[in-house]
Amino acid sequence: MRLDELPRSDRIEDRRGFTAGHAGIGVGTVMVLTLIGWALGIDPRVLIGGAEQLSGGSETQQQQADAGPGGGIGTPSDEMGQFVSAILGSTEAEWGEVFAQAGKTYAPPTLVMFSGATQSGCGSARAAMGPFYCPIDQKVYLDTSFFEDLQRRFGACDVGSKTCQFSQAYVIAHEIGHHVQNQLEVLPKVQQAQRAMDQVEANSLQVRVELQADCLAGVWANRAQAKWQFIEPGDVESALQTASAIGDDRLQRQAQGYVVPDAFTHGTSAQRTRWFTTGLKSGQVASCDTFQTQNL
């Protein structure tokens, strides 16, 4: 993919390079709890937070919101920072237009780049948990080492391939999709409904949330391509490979050797690729209504 014409965002909070002290539980424990969360359909942050309390440990952060190697909130100058800035900037431009056409105002999120661990408005953020969106502080949290996991651990794209960049862009656009859902009041309604459900029902509804975010990532790619022609041969195939690699069925099978559909929270590999493709082909938010369809 080509980045040269994509607009840059200055809404990046750069926390990389700061040490996050963590008493009580280590990286191995965090990874185990993350896998358990995937298997049981429980938010891993809940399990990790509980383990921290039981161990008497606490996160100690050196940095504040206005500190970081990139000068706090702004546009980092390094290669990865520039890449993230370009993807974030293009989402700001496209979603700003979509909202304006609907007579609404899009308030873009802040993206936090961190190393290893940090604190979010939703609790601890750790590399092993992967990127996530926190609706409480309206920030996306990203440890870019997750991109290396996509390549090496999950086999999401060919290691060293330039096309992996579009896979990484898809991951960022998916998290921005959650912010779009929050702006459209989808997330608050879902969270309210889930409080009255049992775990299986809540998981099923969460799958629809995640698949819609995949579709919204596709909408972004469609619209950005029409404007900047930034997608190159092999890019889309790489993104689809990534969507498949992080499907619930594939992740559960890798983690425990079998699949528990009632514990799915993000959708199967086939569902994730189908909904990203739906948004990519249509470029329309209306095509992303995962809540009404019977065929996910």
N, C-alpha and C positions, 0 to 999 in steps of 0.2 A: 504494500500500500504506500501511497505517496502522502507526505505530511506537509509539503511546502506551502500549499495554498490554504490549509486549514487555519482558522483563527485560533489564537491562543487565549487561554483563560488565566486570569490572575487570582482566581478563587481557590488556590491550593495552599493548604497549611502544611508546611514541610517540617515534620518532626523526626526525620531520619537522622541517624547519628547520635541520638540521645539514648542513654542507658535507662532502661526501665527495670529497676530492682524488683525482685519478686521473691518474697519469703514463702516457704511452705511447700509449694508445688513446682515441679520442673516441667521442661518441655515434653518429656515422655508422658507424664501424667496428663498434660493438656491434650496431647494427640489421642491418648486412650479415651479421654472423656469426649473428645470430638467425635470419634468413631461410635461411641455408645450413643451419643446424641443422634447421629445419623440413623442408627439402627432402631432406636426407640421413638424417633420423631420428636425429640425434645431439643429445644434450642441449646446448643453446646455452651453458650454464655451462661445459662442458668446453672449448669452442672459445674462449670469452672468457678463461678462465683461462690457456689456452695462449698466447693473444696477449699477455696481460699479462706472462707470463714472458719471452717473446721480446723484448718491448719494454723489459724491465727496469723496467716500471712496477709500482706496488703501490698498493693501496687504503689511504688514510689516513683513518681515521674519528675524528671529533672526539668522538662520543658513546660512552658506555658503556651497559650494560643498564639502569642506574638513572638515566639522564638523558633529558630530552626536554621539549618544550614542555608536554606534558600531565602533567608530574610523574613521568616514568618509567613503571613498570607501574601501570596504574590505568584510569580512565575519562576520556578526553578530554572537554572541555566544549564544543568547537566542534561545528558541525552535522554535519560528516562523521564526526568522532570519535564522536558520539552515535549516528549511523546504524550505523557499524561495531559499536559496543558493543551495540546492540540486536540485530543479526543474530547476533553471536557469543554473546550471552547466551541467545538462544532456542535456538541449537544446543546449548549446554551443558545447558539444561533438557531438551530432547528426547532427546539421546543419553544423558544421565544416566539417564532413565527406561527407555530401550530396553535399556541394559546391565544395569540393576537387575532388570528383568523376566527377563533371562537368567542372573541370579545372578552378574553381573560388576560391576566398578567402572569407571566411565568417568573417565579422567584427562584433563581438557580441555587443549587446547594454548594457547600464548600466540600472539597475533597481533601482528606487528611492522608498524607503519605507518611508512613512510619516504619521503623525497623524493629522487628521482634515483638514488641508489645507496647501498648499505650492505653489510655483511658478514653472511653467514649461516654456520651450521655446515656447509653444503654448498658454500660458496664465495661468489663475488660475487653480489649481488642488484642488478639494474638494472631500471629502469622498462620498457625495451624488451623485457625477457624475460617480462613479465607476472607475475601472482601465482603463487606456488608454495608447496608444502609441503616442508619439510626434515625427513625422519625422524630425522636425526642429533640435532638439537637440539629436535625436536618443536615447531617453530614455523611459522606461516603468515606469509609475507612479502608485503606489499601496498603498492605505490605507487598511491595512489588516482587518479593521472593516467591509469591504465589504463582507468578508467571513462570518461574523456573519449575515449579511443581507441575504446572500444566504440561510442560514439555517432557520432563523426565519421569515424574512419578505417575501421572495420569495418561501419558502418551497422547496428549490432546492435539499436538501438532508436531511436525518434524523438527527435531532439535537443530537449532542453528539456522532454520529457514526464515527468510524474510516474511513469509506469509504468516508466521506466528504473530506478527504485530497485529494483524486484523483479528486474530483470536483474542488477543489482549484487549483490543478495542471493544470487542463484543462483551467481554467481562465487565468493563467499565460502563458501557452503555446499558447493560442489564441492571446494574446498581442505580444508575441514573433513572432507569425505568421505574424503580421503586419510589424515587423522589417524585416523579410525575404522578404516580398513583397516589402518593400522599397529597400532592397539590390538588388532585381531582377528588380528594376525600374518599378514595377507594380503601386505603389502608385503615383509617379510623372505623369505617363501617364493618370491615372484615374483622378487625380486632374485637369490636363489640359483639359481633355474632359469635365469634369463637369462644367467648367467655361463657356462653350458654350451651356449649357443645361438649361432648366427650372427646377424648384425645384423637380417636380415629376420624371423627367428623371434622375436627379442627385441622387435622393433617390434610384431609381431602380438600378443604377450602384453601389451605395454604398452597397446595399444589397449583390451584387455579391462579393464585396471586403470582407465583413464580413464573408460570407459563405466560401470563400476560406481560410480565417484565421482559421475558425473552422476545415476545412479539413486538413490544415497544422498542427494544434494541434493534430489531429488524426495520421498524419504521424509520428510526434515526438513520440507519445505514442507507436505506432507499433514498431518503431526502438529501442526505449529505452527498451521495453519489451523483444525484441529478445536478447538484450545484457545483461540486468540485472535481468530479471524476477521479476520485482518489483510490478506488478499488482496482487492484491489478489481478491478472490471471492467477488462480490458485488461492486467492484470499478467502473467497466465500466457502470453498471446500474446507479450508483450514478452520474457519469459524464453526462450520457444521460438525467437523471432527471434534472440536472442543465441546460443543453443546452435547454431543453424544457421550463424550468421555466423562462428563460430570452429571449424567443422569443418575437418579436414585438407584435404579436397578443395577447399573454397572458398579457404582460405588459400594453398595451393600454386598454385592457378590465378591468384590475385591477384598472388602474388610472382614467378612464373616463366612463367605463361601455359599451363602444362600440369600434369597430375597424375601422381604416382608412387605408386601404392597401396602398394608394398613399403616406402615411407618413412613411411607413416602411423604416428603415435604416439598420437593422441587419438580417432580415429574420424571418419567422414564426418559431414556436416551432418545427414543423415537418421538416422544411428545415434545421434548425440548427442541429437537431439530425441526419438527413440523411447525411449531409456533414461531420460531425465529424466521423460518422461510416464509411463513404467512405474512409477517410484517415486512420482510424484505421485498416481497413481490408486490404488495399492495401500497405500502407507504401511507396507509390510512389507519388512524387510531381506531376507527369503527370496526376494523377487521380483527381487533384484538380482544373482543368480548369473550373471554374464557369462562365467564360466570353463567352465561345462558346456554352455551352449547352442551349437548349430551355427548359429543364425540371429541374428547381431549386428545 
